[in-house]
Amino acid sequence: MTNRSTSTGHRSGDYSRDGGQQPYVYADDARWTDETRYPEQPRRTEQPRSGGQQTRPARSDPPAGVPNEVPEQRGPVGRWVVVLLLWVGLLAAVVPWWLDTEPGAVNSEHAALTAAGRISGLIAGYLLLVQVLLMSRLRSLERWIGAEQLSRWHRDIGGTVFVAVLAHVGLILAGYAGLERKTLLAEATTLLRDYEDMLAAFGAAAIIVLLGFTGIRFVRNALPYEFWYYLHLSSYAVLLLGFGHQFTYGQQLFRPGPVRTGWIAVYVLVIAAVVWGRVFTPLWLNLRYRLRVADVVAESRDTISIYLTGRNLDRLQVLAGQFFRWRFLSAGRWWQSHPFSLSAARNGRWLRLTVKVVGGHTAELRRLRPGTRVWASGPSGTFTAAHRVAERSLLIAGGSGISPIRALLEELPPGAALIYRASTPDDLLLRRELDWLAEARETEMWYVLGSRNDPGPQQIFTARGLRRLVPDLTERDVYLCGPAGLVRESVRALRRAGVPRRQIHLATFEL
């Protein structure tokens, strides 16, 4: 096998810290052209050590056991059925207004504004129910739709809810104020003072506006994850706060009948889905497996691996590339839940997650003690070998994004290719395991080293550069995990190179 690497800032003949020559072929960034050749390099093969069973492998050991069997393909099923049902539901939400409105009822500007406000309110109420359903963590929804598509729907519908709620509030105020010859402020004061449940409704609208603002990418990136996460959960409060005014003053919902009964039934089903997905399923998982911290190991100056043990782990149904939301039940940590992928495929004895220290919570994880109880929710995600489309794959990782990629190598069919982007050789995580897996799974590897502004990496992550490294690029699945900038540029290059969107898989942690 060839172990190939392209780097900037180094010259051929560089040596590792321990005195041995590094298994890289360094190419000067100015000469990274079509004439550059990558000679074959000998690879030192390391086999798993024999001996007694361990709670976790020793720090210098390669992965335990033989890589897992390749799972059967299982793409999203019934996605178009779900889409059809959602559109039918939206139509059903609006049709009652049409049936209840007599010809000529919308005969003035103010009546038209009020009618538009009622329609936008029905749309906002329905889409809010859909949004909460998408957040319910029902495994069946993920299986039917796919995690990446589910996340995209959640983001797009969230923006639509934001616009619909603003339109509903603004149009209703303008319509009522015009009919009663009041200012907007006077009309809002009247609604808040004289109408039951309106204060809660205005509170729900305020939460949605705040959610919409914090959903802007640069705003979200500036916020602590914990703040964004708990604010996001407040969308459940929006559902409850808006319920009262819908059924008390909603023109189509306040009268008893099939429309009102249908809306109440949908509310009950959505709440049941949330309770099942976010309460009962995690409760069953944690009572069955009883996860605990076994050890915490430093992988680099800012990255750790957490090894977990428990009961019946040989029965845990989880695929490489999936993630759990982890809550460590110790002082100062129990109230926070964070999503981390497994960095090794299941082996029936232990689980491992590899975490980059980027904030207060992850820094605290360094001090976890063996025996600490762990509450997990999952597994989630379709970033797996089971959701592949083609027979061969290309994996692109950056920084700590190597964690799910390294696990995936154990379950993908042999013959994959891996491009691992890092600033320096010291930033390459789990390198010994990657080298061992490259031998075991016949994987071609490139370590791309250098800063983001160096010409070498910039040329590699283009359509032309990726095609040169992987000539059959368009015939492969591509798995991407890493910093947002790397993922964004890679997707753009892959699309320009002709890779179909359905063959591009992104690690998604948002829902």
Secondary structure in CASP SS format (residue, H / E / C, confidence):
PFRMAT SS
TARGET T0000
AUTHOR 0000-0000-0000
METHOD secondary structure of the structure
MODEL  1
M C 1.00
T C 1.00
N E 1.00
R E 1.00
S E 1.00
T E 1.00
S E 1.00
T C 1.00
G C 1.00
H C 1.00
R C 1.00
S C 1.00
G C 1.00
D C 1.00
Y E 1.00
S C 1.00
R C 1.00
D C 1.00
G C 1.00
G C 1.00
Q E 1.00
Q C 1.00
P C 1.00
Y C 1.00
V C 1.00
Y C 1.00
A C 1.00
D C 1.00
D H 1.00
A H 1.00
R H 1.00
W C 1.00
T C 1.00
D C 1.00
E C 1.00
T C 1.00
R C 1.00
Y C 1.00
P C 1.00
E C 1.00
Q C 1.00
P C 1.00
R C 1.00
R C 1.00
T C 1.00
E C 1.00
Q C 1.00
P C 1.00
R C 1.00
S C 1.00
G C 1.00
G C 1.00
Q C 1.00
Q C 1.00
T C 1.00
R C 1.00
P C 1.00
A C 1.00
R C 1.00
S C 1.00
D C 1.00
P C 1.00
P C 1.00
A C 1.00
G C 1.00
V C 1.00
P C 1.00
N C 1.00
E C 1.00
V C 1.00
P C 1.00
E C 1.00
Q C 1.00
R C 1.00
G C 1.00
P C 1.00
V C 1.00
G C 1.00
R H 1.00
W H 1.00
V H 1.00
V H 1.00
V H 1.00
L H 1.00
L H 1.00
L H 1.00
W H 1.00
V H 1.00
G H 1.00
L H 1.00
L H 1.00
A H 1.00
A H 1.00
V H 1.00
V H 1.00
P H 1.00
W H 1.00
W H 1.00
L H 1.00
D H 1.00
T C 1.00
E C 1.00
P C 1.00
G C 1.00
A C 1.00
V C 1.00
N C 1.00
S C 1.00
E H 1.00
H H 1.00
A H 1.00
A H 1.00
L H 1.00
T H 1.00
A H 1.00
A H 1.00
G H 1.00
R H 1.00
I H 1.00
S H 1.00
G H 1.00
L H 1.00
I H 1.00
A H 1.00
G H 1.00
Y H 1.00
L H 1.00
L H 1.00
L H 1.00
V H 1.00
Q H 1.00
V H 1.00
L H 1.00
L H 1.00
M C 1.00
S C 1.00
R C 1.00
L C 1.00
R H 1.00
S H 1.00
L H 1.00
E H 1.00
R H 1.00
W H 1.00
I H 1.00
G C 1.00
A H 1.00
E H 1.00
Q H 1.00
L H 1.00
S H 1.00
R H 1.00
W H 1.00
H H 1.00
R H 1.00
D H 1.00
I H 1.00
G H 1.00
G H 1.00
T H 1.00
V H 1.00
F H 1.00
V H 1.00
A H 1.00
V H 1.00
L H 1.00
A H 1.00
H H 1.00
V H 1.00
G H 1.00
L H 1.00
I H 1.00
L H 1.00
A H 1.00
G H 1.00
Y H 1.00
A H 1.00
G H 1.00
L H 1.00
E H 1.00
R C 1.00
K C 1.00
T C 1.00
L H 1.00
L H 1.00
A H 1.00
E H 1.00
A H 1.00
T H 1.00
T H 1.00
L H 1.00
L H 1.00
R H 1.00
D H 1.00
Y C 1.00
E C 1.00
D C 1.00
M H 1.00
L H 1.00
A H 1.00
A H 1.00
F H 1.00
G H 1.00
A H 1.00
A H 1.00
A H 1.00
I H 1.00
I H 1.00
V H 1.00
L H 1.00
L H 1.00
G H 1.00
F H 1.00
T H 1.00
G C 1.00
I C 1.00
R H 1.00
F H 1.00
V H 1.00
R H 1.00
N H 1.00
A H 1.00
L C 1.00
P C 1.00
Y H 1.00
E H 1.00
F H 1.00
W H 1.00
Y H 1.00
Y H 1.00
L H 1.00
H H 1.00
L H 1.00
S C 1.00
S H 1.00
Y H 1.00
A H 1.00
V H 1.00
L H 1.00
L H 1.00
L H 1.00
G H 1.00
F H 1.00
G H 1.00
H H 1.00
Q H 1.00
F H 1.00
T H 1.00
Y H 1.00
G C 1.00
Q C 1.00
Q C 1.00
L C 1.00
F C 1.00
R C 1.00
P C 1.00
G C 1.00
P H 1.00
V H 1.00
R H 1.00
T H 1.00
G H 1.00
W H 1.00
I H 1.00
A H 1.00
V H 1.00
Y H 1.00
V H 1.00
L H 1.00
V H 1.00
I H 1.00
A H 1.00
A H 1.00
V H 1.00
V H 1.00
W H 1.00
G H 1.00
R H 1.00
V H 1.00
F H 1.00
T H 1.00
P H 1.00
L H 1.00
W H 1.00
L H 1.00
N H 1.00
L H 1.00
R H 1.00
Y H 1.00
R C 1.00
L C 1.00
R E 1.00
V E 1.00
A E 1.00
D E 1.00
V E 1.00
V E 1.00
A E 1.00
E E 1.00
S E 1.00
R C 1.00
D C 1.00
T E 1.00
I E 1.00
S E 1.00
I E 1.00
Y E 1.00
L E 1.00
T E 1.00
G C 1.00
R C 1.00
N C 1.00
L H 1.00
D H 1.00
R H 1.00
L C 1.00
Q C 1.00
V C 1.00
L C 1.00
A C 1.00
G C 1.00
Q C 1.00
F E 1.00
F E 1.00
R E 1.00
W E 1.00
R E 1.00
F E 1.00
L C 1.00
S C 1.00
A C 1.00
G C 1.00
R C 1.00
W C 1.00
W C 1.00
Q C 1.00
S C 1.00
H E 1.00
P E 1.00
F E 1.00
S E 1.00
L E 1.00
S C 1.00
A C 1.00
A C 1.00
R C 1.00
N C 1.00
G C 1.00
R C 1.00
W C 1.00
L E 1.00
R E 1.00
L E 1.00
T E 1.00
V E 1.00
K E 1.00
V C 1.00
V C 1.00
G C 1.00
G H 1.00
H H 1.00
T H 1.00
A H 1.00
E H 1.00
L H 1.00
R H 1.00
R H 1.00
L C 1.00
R C 1.00
P C 1.00
G C 1.00
T C 1.00
R E 1.00
V E 1.00
W E 1.00
A E 1.00
S E 1.00
G E 1.00
P E 1.00
S E 1.00
G C 1.00
T C 1.00
F C 1.00
T C 1.00
A H 1.00
A H 1.00
H H 1.00
R C 1.00
V C 1.00
A C 1.00
E C 1.00
R E 1.00
S E 1.00
L E 1.00
L E 1.00
I E 1.00
A E 1.00
G E 1.00
G H 1.00
S H 1.00
G H 1.00
I H 1.00
S H 1.00
P H 1.00
I H 1.00
R H 1.00
A H 1.00
L H 1.00
L C 1.00
E C 1.00
E C 1.00
L C 1.00
P C 1.00
P C 1.00
G C 1.00
A C 1.00
A E 1.00
L E 1.00
I E 1.00
Y E 1.00
R E 1.00
A E 1.00
S C 1.00
T C 1.00
P H 1.00
D H 1.00
D H 1.00
L C 1.00
L C 1.00
L C 1.00
R H 1.00
R H 1.00
E H 1.00
L H 1.00
D H 1.00
W H 1.00
L H 1.00
A H 1.00
E H 1.00
A H 1.00
R C 1.00
E C 1.00
T C 1.00
E E 1.00
M E 1.00
W E 1.00
Y E 1.00
V E 1.00
L E 1.00
G C 1.00
S C 1.00
R C 1.00
N C 1.00
D C 1.00
P H 1.00
G H 1.00
P H 1.00
Q H 1.00
Q H 1.00
I H 1.00
F C 1.00
T C 1.00
A H 1.00
R H 1.00
G H 1.00
L H 1.00
R H 1.00
R H 1.00
L H 1.00
V C 1.00
P C 1.00
D C 1.00
L H 1.00
T H 1.00
E H 1.00
R E 1.00
D E 1.00
V E 1.00
Y E 1.00
L E 1.00
C E 1.00
G C 1.00
P C 1.00
A H 1.00
G H 1.00
L H 1.00
V H 1.00
R H 1.00
E H 1.00
S H 1.00
V H 1.00
R H 1.00
A H 1.00
L H 1.00
R H 1.00
R H 1.00
A C 1.00
G C 1.00
V C 1.00
P C 1.00
R H 1.00
R H 1.00
Q H 1.00
I E 1.00
H E 1.00
L E 1.00
A C 1.00
T C 1.00
F C 1.00
E C 1.00
L C 1.00
END
